[in-house]
Amino acid sequence: MSKYRTLCGVLDFIRDLNWFHLITGVGGYSYLYEPLWWIGMITMIVGEAANFAAYAFAPAILVTPLGALSIIISAALAHIILRERLNILGIVGCVLCVVGSTTIVLHAPQEREIESVKEVWNLATEPAFLCYATIVGAVILVLIFCYIPRHGQTNIMFYVGVCSLVGSLSVMSVKALGIALKLTFSGMNQLIYPQTWAFTIVVLICVVTQMNYLNKALDTFKTAVVSPIYYVMFTSLTILASTIMFKEWDGQNPTQIVTEMCGFVTILSGTFLLHKTKDMADGGLATSPSPSRLHKHADENGYTYEGIPLKCHEPSRAS
């Protein structure tokens, strides 16, 4: 499984390299006009395909926190290729991520044996997970229709909150679809079951929604701010969803569970140090877009590249 995470890390670095010269915007769809954005998106899709394979063979509670390994690889390659200096705090952050990841790997639960996609569907339709999915869906709708239109440009938590909540459901669906494909390739065709296609539809809806709001967050706020917050929220909610749906902690004792949580906290600490180090080099964090960044999307006539007028001041006429 580590080879999948290594590939994801390399491709994440390529994506970061492609976006290196892009500037924070205003949260619209202007990134669709950037050729480098499409190159980054393609490389990220390849990385997520490898990530998809990992979910089919290991518990989500193990795979998701190991996403921090991609941060280490990106930092190392940036130090070598982009000449971004990795100071002592950055090195300590990398070490903490490695220690935390190793701790989780050594104490992770065993993958549950599943023989049919129907079994996964039964887990997904149990009252506990249905309750979780209902609450998540309600919160997502409230954020999208009530809070983001009014506060999305000034508060990072709303965009990232939608991404993380949707992401927790997408991981569960991706794992279900991965299991179905794994069983199909092993000779037990799962494509004949409607549950497989239901999970596929959920994956498509969740991924499109997640990528839309993640790009809005990255277009509005600094990557050094978005990345650690998104990692913490997404990973925490995914672990919660996986625990509810697959009951991955049922066969473990309290010591193992606490050790896994300590490993997760260690990874969070390393991630924070890495991004803080990166931000120190960039000149400080900002959790809201500054007015000067709005010029990325506006020409001198006051119109955005998306055709949305900002404000044009007509010269006053003499009466």
Sequence and secondary structure as in RCSB ss.txt:
>XXXX:A:sequence
MSKYRTLCGVLDFIRDLNWFHLITGVGGYSYLYEPLWWIGMITMIVGEAANFAAYAFAPAILVTPLGALSIIISA
ALAHIILRERLNILGIVGCVLCVVGSTTIVLHAPQEREIESVKEVWNLATEPAFLCYATIVGAVILVLIFCYIPR
HGQTNIMFYVGVCSLVGSLSVMSVKALGIALKLTFSGMNQLIYPQTWAFTIVVLICVVTQMNYLNKALDTFKTAV
VSPIYYVMFTSLTILASTIMFKEWDGQNPTQIVTEMCGFVTILSGTFLLHKTKDMADGGLATSPSPSRLHKHADE
NGYTYEGIPLKCHEPSRAS
>XXXX:A:secstr
 HHHHHHHHHHHHHHHHHTTT     SSSGGGG HHHHHHHHHHHHHHHHHHHHHHHS HHHHTGGGHHHHHHHH
HHHHHHS     HHHHHHHHHHHHHHHHHHHH         HHHHHHHHTSHHHHHHHHHHHHHHHHIIIIIHHH
HTTT HHHHHHHHHHHHHHHHHHHHHHHHHHHHHHTT   TTSHHHHHHHHHHHHHHHHHHHHHHHHHHHS HHH
HHHHHHHHHHHHHHHHHHHHH TTTTS HHHHHHHHHHHHHHHHHHHHHHHHHHHHHT   SS  GGGGGGGB T
TSBBTTS B          
